[in-house]
């Protein structure tokens, strides 16, 4: 088994983490930047640091990714499958980033894995895919929407007699904390997804056995790449989330971020389910916005985003399948 193939695959996996960082940094910070609680640079720097920290919090999600979705493929063909899966995910990330659509990097990765596995004739654990990916994909936005709405109702009720100016200032400060929580949750969820892939590559190359602990250098590399990507920043997507879905004020921003962060921690620690940070924060923003009036949310933008969600997995799967066949052609 070539070391070369292993090195290339890990390199591509880290490249994916980087695109994931600049694609999803928006999720962690768009709300606090659009309410002017933080300046964009400060927000990015904080998100980068928190992403780094979040990556070390657990490994349940990584285990799901490396063992629960597809059978670990073997040998040269196996590396080809992983490589193709990553290419599928990266290409889709770049397309959606270019058009400023917040599609989910995570689902692009899972779509890529499934597509490449099918193309390469490796068993796909459909049960795992349905339980850990598809069901959370539909449930987490619904939970985000309802929870965002409820959290905002509670805040409106608690602060109904407060001086609006003082309250807004207080929430600006509180938002620094909630944005940090969001970024921490993003690191916890998304750095682990790549760790799962790198671990798979190491298992295929017989560098380590299935079920071993994640090597520390893998954690560090994934976390650092995610942070660098975050700091590189995704301004295009940030505009969609921060302004186009709804104009937020600090209490709303705080409500959306608190909701998003709690859902991410819950799913990572309790269910070990890799969910999409994008879905959660987008739906929380909509739920929070719906407390103003239902038509304050720009449902048109919301519709585009939702269509993007449904297309992400199949599209990435398709790109991955095609790239697998290309890899086979050249390296066979």
N, C-alpha and C positions, 0 to 999 in steps of 0.2 A: 504493500500500500504506500503510495508516494507521500512523502512529507510535503512535497510541493502542493499537492491537491489540498492537503489539510490546511496549509498556511494560507492558500488562496481563499478557501472557504471561510476560514476564521476572519480573514481580512474583509471579505465581503459582508460577513455578519456584523462586523464592527462598523462598516460603512452603512449598513442598514440602520444600526443604532443611531448613527450620526444623523441620517435623514429623519429618523423618528424624532430625534431631539429638536431639529429645527421645524419639523412639521407640527409637533405637539407642544412646543414650548408655549405656543399661543394659548393652549388650554389652561395652562397654569396661570398665565399672567394677563390675558386679554381683559378680564373683568376689572382687575385692580388698576390697569393702565387707563381703561376707558372711563373709569370714575375719577381719574386723576389722584388716586390714593398713592400711587408710586410713579416715579418717572420710568420710562421704558427701560433705560439702561439699568437702573437700580433693580427693577423688577426682574430683568433677565439674569442679572448677576445672582440675585437671591434664588431664582428658580434653578439656576445651574448648581448652586451649592446644595439646595434641598434635594434635587434629583440625585446628586452624588450620595447624600446621606440615605435617601430612601432605598437606594439599590442594595444596601447592606442589611435591610430590616428583616428579610425573610427569604425563603426559597421555595415556598409552596407552589407559586405560579410557574417557576422555572421547571419544577418537576412535572407539572401538568403538560407543559410544552414539550419537554424532552421525552416523556414516556407515555403520555395519555392520548395523543392524537393520531400518530401514525406509527407503524411498527418500525423500529430502528433499522433502516436499510443497511445492506452490507457492502463492504469493499468499494471499489472504484465507482460502481454504479450508484452506491449510496451517497458518496460525495457529490456526484453529479446531481442527484436528486436535491440534496440540501442547497447546493449552489444555485440550481434553477429556482428553487423556492424563494431564495433571497433575491434573485434577480427580478422575479415576478413582483415581489413586494416593493423593491426599490423603484422599479419603473412606475408602478402605480402611485407610489408616494410622490414621485416627481411630477407626474401628470396632474394629480389633484392639487399639489402645491402650486403649480404653474397657474392653474385656473382659480386658485384661492378657495378651494372647497375643503372644508374640514372633514375629510374622510378619515377612516380609522386606520392608522398604521398597523395596529394589532391585527385587525381583520385582513388587511392586505397580506400580512405575514402568514396567517393561518390559511387563507385562500391559496397562497403560494405553496404552502406545504402540501395541502390536499391535492392541488393540481399537479405538482411535480410527482407526488407519490403515485397518483393514478397513471400518469404518463410513464413512470418508471416501473410500474407493476409491483408496487409495495402495498401491503395491506393498510387500508385506512381504517382506524377504529371509529366507525360512524357513531357508535354509542357515545364515545368520548367527545366527538366533534359536536354532536347534538347537545349533550349535557353541559359541556364546559364552554362551548362557543355560541351555538345557535340560540339556545334558550336564554343565556345571559344577554345575547345581542338584542333580543326583543324585550326582555324583562328590565334590563338596567335603564334604558331611556324612559320607560313607563314609570319606574320607581323614581327616577330623577325628576320627572315632570311633576308627579304628585308631591314628592317630598319637598321640592323647591317651592311649590305653591303653599304647602302647609307651613314650612319654616318662615316664609315671608309673612303669612297671615299672623303667625305668633309674634313676629317682630313688630308688625304694624300695631297689634293689639297692646303689647307691652309698652311701646313707646308712644302711645296715642296722645298722652298729655305732655310729652317732653317738648322742649324748645327745639324746633326743626333744625336750626343752625348748629346748636350744640350737639344734637344727635348725629347730624351728618359728619361733624368733625370727629366725634367718637368712633363712628363706623369706619371712617377713613383709616384710623389707627388700627381698628379691629381687623380691617381688611388685609393689613400686612400679615397678620397671623393666619387668616383663612387662606390667603394666597400661598403662604409657605406650606400650609397643610396640603393644599392641592398639589404643589410641586413635589412634596414628600411622597404623596400617594402615587404620583405619576412615576417617580423613580422606583417605587416599590413594585408597581405593576409592569412598567415597560422595560426597565433594565433587565428584569428577570426573564422577559420573553426571549431576549437575545442570549442570555446565559443558557437558557434551555437549548437553543440551537447550537451554541458552541460546545456544550456538553455532548450533544448528539454527535457532532463532528469528531470529538475526542474518542467517543465510544466506537464509532465506525473505524477510526484509525488505530484502534486497540491501544490508545495511549492510556485510557482508563476504563474500568468496568462500569456497566450500567448500574445505577444505584449508588455509586460513590458520591461523596460530598463534592460540591462545586469547588474547584480549586480557587484559591484566593486571587490569583492573577486574572482569572476569568471575570470575577466580580469587579475587580478594580478596572480592568480594561473596558468592560461594558458600561460601568458607571461613568468613567471619565469621558468616553465617547458620547454618551447621552448628554452629559453636562456641556461638552464642547458644542454639540449640535444645538443645544438649547441656547447657548450664548450666541451662536451664530444667528439665531432668531428667525422666526417666521412671520415677518411683518404682514405679508399678504393675507394669511389666514387669520391673523390677529384682528384685522379690520372687520372680517366677516363676523367673528364671534363677538367682538367688543361693541360694535356699533350697528352692524346691519341687522342683527336679529332683534335687538331692542336697545333703546337708550337706557343705560343703567345709572342709578345713583348709588352712593356708597352702601346704604342699608341693603339694597338689592344685590349689589356685588357680593357683600358679605354673606348673604343668605345663599346665593348660588354656589359660592365656593365651599361654604361649610357643608352644604348638601353633597356636592361632588366629592369632597375629600372623604366624608364618612362612608359613602357608598364604596369608594375604592378600597379603603382599609378593610371594610367589612368583607368584601368579596375576596380580597387577597388572603386575609387571615382565617376567615371562617370557611369559605367554600373552595379556596385555592383556585378560584376561577379567574382566568385572565379576562378582564372586561376592558372595554375600550374607554379610555379617558375621554376621548372626543365625544362619544355618545353621552356620557354622563354629564359633562359640564354643559353641553349644548342643550340637553333636555332640561337641566336644572335652570338654565337661564330662561328658557321658555316658560317653565312653570312659575318662576318668580315674576316674570313679566306679565303673566296672565292675571296676577292679582290687581294690576292697574285697571285694565279693561282687557277683555279678550282680544280686541282689535289693536291693542298697543303692540302686540307681538307681530312681527312681519312674517305671517305664515307662508308667504311666497318663498322667502329665503329658507324657511324651515322645510318647505316641501323639497327644494333642491337638495338640501343636506340629507334628507331622508332617502331620496332617490339614490344619492351617492352611497349611502350605507348599503342599500340592497345590491348595488352593482359591484361594490368593492371586492367581496370575496370571489364571485365568479370571474371578474375581470383579472384579478391577480392570479387566479388559478389558471386562467387561459394563458396569460403571459408566461407563467411558470412552466406550463406544459410545453409551450412552443420553445422556450429557452432550453428545456430539458432535451428536446429533440435536436436542437442546434448543438448542444454539448455532445450528445451522442454521435452526431455527424462528424464533428471535428476530433473528438478524443476517443469516441467509441469504446 
